[in-house]
Amino acid sequence: MGIAGSLEDLARALRGTLPEARNLSRLQEIAKLLERFPPGRERDGLLAVAYLRLFQVVKRQEYLFRGYSYARTARVEEVRALAERLWEER
């Protein structure tokens, strides 16, 4: 896969990775790489999106809980709205 390690690179990779089964390992890799960065609004927002997309693919509650939590701490309205919608739909 070869995803580079800056937040900008990971944000680009995440934007280009849809929540589809064929992208499961790529989404997992992105989340793993993002976890290495110190907490912050941008990192937490990206982690929220990564985990919420993972939840959309495999429906594991752990991913929803993590994504929802990161969405709350990031305070990015679009990400929080996605988390709220997925939480209600579960």
C-alpha positions in Angstrom: 0.0 0.0 0.0 2.8 2.4 0.8 1.0 5.2 2.6 3.4 7.9 3.7 3.5 9.0 7.2 2.5 12.7 7.5 -1.0 13.8 8.6 -1.5 15.4 5.2 -0.6 12.2 3.4 -2.9 10.2 5.7 -5.7 12.7 5.1 -5.3 12.3 1.4 -5.2 8.5 1.6 -8.4 8.5 3.7 -10.2 10.8 1.3 -9.4 8.4 -1.5 -10.5 5.3 0.4 -14.2 4.6 0.4 -15.9 2.4 3.0 -15.9 -0.8 0.9 -14.9 -4.3 1.8 -12.0 -4.2 -0.7 -10.5 -1.3 1.3 -10.7 -2.9 4.7 -6.9 -3.5 5.1 -6.1 0.0 3.8 -8.5 1.6 6.3 -7.0 -0.5 9.1 -3.5 0.6 8.0 -4.5 4.3 8.0 -6.0 4.0 11.5 -2.9 2.3 12.8 -0.7 5.0 11.4 -2.9 7.8 12.7 -2.8 6.3 16.2 1.0 7.1 16.3 0.4 10.9 16.2 -0.2 12.9 19.4 -3.9 13.8 20.1 -5.2 16.8 18.3 -8.2 18.1 16.4 -6.9 17.0 13.0 -5.6 13.6 14.1 -8.8 12.9 16.1 -11.0 13.9 13.2 -9.1 11.7 10.8 -9.2 8.8 13.2 -13.0 9.3 13.7 -13.5 9.0 9.9 -11.2 6.0 9.6 -13.0 4.1 12.4 -16.4 5.1 11.2 -15.6 3.9 7.7 -14.3 0.6 9.2 -17.6 0.3 11.1 -19.5 0.8 7.8 -17.5 -2.0 6.3 -17.5 -4.7 9.0 -20.2 -3.5 11.5 -17.9 -4.1 14.5 -19.3 -2.1 17.5 -15.7 -1.4 18.6 -15.1 0.7 15.5 -18.3 2.6 16.0 -17.4 3.4 19.6 -13.9 4.5 18.7 -15.1 6.6 15.8 -17.9 8.2 17.8 -15.5 9.0 20.7 -12.9 10.6 18.3 -15.6 12.5 16.6 -16.6 14.0 19.9 -13.1 15.0 20.9 -12.2 16.4 17.4 -15.2 18.7 17.4 -15.4 18.7 13.6 -19.1 19.1 12.8 -19.3 17.0 9.6 -17.5 14.1 11.3 -19.7 14.4 14.4 -22.8 14.4 12.2 -21.6 11.2 10.5 -20.9 9.6 13.9 -24.4 10.6 15.2 -26.1 9.2 12.1 -24.3 5.9 12.3 -24.9 5.7 16.0 -28.7 6.1 15.5 -28.7 3.6 12.6 -27.0 0.8 14.6 
